[in-house]
C-alpha cells in the first residue's frame, strides 16, 4: 500500500513475515524506514490513521494522509 503523507513525501507499507514494514519513496529510490514501527496486529484499513497519528506535525490545515495505491 502506498500513502501520500500530506503532500510532503510518500511511504509504502508492506506485510513481510507477519510484520508491517515501511519504505520511504523518493524519485528513483526506496529506502526502509527502520524508525517507523507499525504494530503487527494493526489491520490494513487502520494504517492510514496510524500514519496520520505518527506524522501529524507535518500536516497543514485540512490535510490528511491519503492512500494512493496498493
N, C-alpha and C positions, 0 to 999 in steps of 0.2 A: 504494500500500500504506500502511496506517495502522498505527502502532505505539504501544503504551502503554509509556511509559518509567517503570517501577517505580511506577505509580500517581500519579506527580507531574505529568506532562504528556504530551501526545500529539504525534507527528510523522507527517506524511505524506511519503512518498518517491515521486517520480515520475521516469520516464525522459523527458528533454527534450533533443532534438538530440544524442542519443548520450551524454548525461551524466546522472548522478543528481542530482536537485535535491530539497532537503528543505525542508519548511514546518512551522512550529510551529502547532499548532491550539489556539486558545483559544476560549471561548464567543463566537460571533459574529465571530471574527477568524481570519485565516490569514495568517501572515507568513513570508516566505522567510528561511531560516537560512543566511545567507551564510558564517558562520563554520564551518559543518559541511560539510566536503568529503568526499564519498564517492567512492572511486576508480571510474572509469567501467568498469573491467574486472571489478568485483565482480558476481557472479551474484545473481539475485533471492533465492535461498534462503540467501545469506550476509549479507543486510542486517541481520537481527536480531542476529546475532552481532557484526557490526561496531558497531552502535549500543550493544550491551552493553559492548564494549571501550571505546568513547568515553565513555559516561555511567556507568560502574561506580561512581563515587564517590557517586552518588545512591541506590544500591541498599541496601535493608535485608536482613537475613538471609533467605535463601531466595527473594528476589525476582529476577525475570527481565524482560527486555524481551519483550513479547508482541505478536505480530501480531494486530490486531483487525479488519482489513478490507482490502479490495482497494485 
